[in-house]
Amino acid sequence: MQRTTAWPLALAMVCLVVYASLYPFSEWRNQGIVPLHFLIQPLPKYWTGFDVGINLVGYMPLGFLLTLAALRSRRVSWAVSVAVLSAGLLSLTMETLQTFLPSRVASNVDFALNTLGAWLGACCAWALERFGVINRWSLLRARWFSPDSRGALLLLLLWPPALLFPASVPMGLGQVFERLEFALAETLVGTPFLVWLPERDMEMEPLVPAAELLCVALGLLIPCLLGYGVIDARWRRAAFAAATIAVGVAASALSAALSYGPEHAWAWLDLPVQVGVGFGAVLAVLLLAVPRRAAAALALLALAVHLTLLNQAPHDPYFAQTLQTWEQGRFIHFYGLVQWLGWLWPYAALLYVVLRLSSREPGAGR
């Protein structure tokens, strides 16, 4: 029996809601406001259509996923009620905590819109289940993917959002070594432990074109191999690889458009990147016939090489300026978790394939 991905996706959605509600997680203090007093406050005089829309739409996926998870767990009778109640309690908790943040304003309207959005999402999931759409998806998933595909599907669903975070090398996720080194050095300043940090004999050198195209190729091949680990039929693998490469290119173009402007959406697609995309597609075709366990082993090797190459190169000045736009500008409120996805996705994939290769379950070894 296949395990639903709705539960882990709902957990990811909860993390997104918490981040969006409590950012920047600083300057906590008691402002002399009774935490739940906002519930009986008069309606706010000033509001915008964007505020209404974001509070309504923001909780719809959560209500949808919670209801879907309950329905997939055969808890049909109370699925909508518990999903709406859970989302409402989360919203109430977030609004209450906002009374301790000077940069945030707790609002009864936000609470009501959040709960309404969760109810709309829950009703959508219930309607799709009632008309058999969810069952059709389950049958389609059973035909395409193995029963133990939940982890891979979760990673694959998170891969396109991770690509929205600007990368110094297209498809290059997980470039964190230089940032971690600087952060650790700043933390240890003034302590005797600073001398424990290793000193480099030479500065990091930018990637040569050959190394850059290899990073691009591996960045596209890794999600393909994750899919091969849970897909058996070659024609389905080929269709999946084609869709994965197309999604990766589209997500990178969207990232460039958000970072530099729509007119520069394809500026990242220079000759080394084009060759890298083509090379990644060729590798994906050549590996269509590999067994599922071998696909996981190759994904592990590709991740190791990919991360090693990326973390031996520095960030270029234009990339640093782009990061300032994302981290200090208006994007941070909506894409802050995308930043963490861009850093952590390959390491989560690395952990997944290691656990998969160490598993003794029959389904994981075929």
Summary of the structure (lengths in Angstrom):
residues: 366
radius of gyration: 22.9
end to end distance: 16.5
largest distance: 65.8
contacts: 1109
relative contact order: 0.11
helix: 70%
strand: 0%
